[in-house]
């Protein structure tokens, strides 16, 4: 059976939807919001090497040192030394390298140290048999950086490391600079 109201109701509903949609989109009521700009101006950071020498002391090869073997010696971030065995005589003072970063009081900084440094003889000869894997105090996840807070405008940190020596390394004094850096977080 034919119901004329049903067809009319569908046409009317479709017509209302068609008419209502453009009216809602073009009603002239734009949306607005407010943003905020911000900047922090801080003094530049500086790093001072208060005791910037990572010192493994004096290592004397004994007769039991094998030429092609590698030996490891450590100076931790507190300056404690380890790794000397019966093949080596180890003497003289050992120490971690100490630094102070200075900047805006109460701010957080990220301090970074390079991972490895190769040591060269003071005579200028390069050497592939000596390297130091550096460690940074406060680096809890071994990614060569640590986050520090500048309490009173300063924070202290230290760098230790593990020295790897091949037994046939020539007698000499070996050194190399390493980089530390800091940036505000």
C-alpha positions, 0 to 999 in steps of 0.5 A: 500500500502506498503511504504518501506521508512516508515519501513526503517525510523522506523528501522533507528530511533530505531537503532540510539536511541539504538546506541546513548544511550550507547554512552551518558552514557559512554562518560567519562565526570564525573560531579564535584562540589566544597564544602566548610568546615566551623567552628566557634570557640567561647568562652564558655558561662557562666551564673551568678545569679546576683540576683538568688532568685525568692522571693515570700516574706512572706505569712501569712494564715488568718482564711478564708484560706480553707484547701483543696483550692489552692491559686496562687501568682505571681512574674512576670519577673520585680518583680511585685507581684500579687495574695494576697487576703483577705484570706492572708497577704502578706509582705516582699520584692518580686523579680524575679531571675536575671541572666546574660549570657556571651559569644562571642559578637554579637552571639545569644544564646537560654536561657532555664528554667525548667518548674516547681519546687516543693518546699520543707521545709527547715526542709527536709520534702517534700511537695506536696502542693507547686509548682512554674510554672517558666516564662522566660523573652523574652519567647514569646511563653511560651515554656520555652526558649528565644533567646537573642543576646549577645550585648557587650558579655552579655545579661540579663534575669530574671525568675518569676513564679506563686506559687501555695499553698494549704491552708493546707500547714504547716508553714515553709520556702520552697525552691528549686533550679531551672535550667537555661541553655544557648547555642549558636544558 
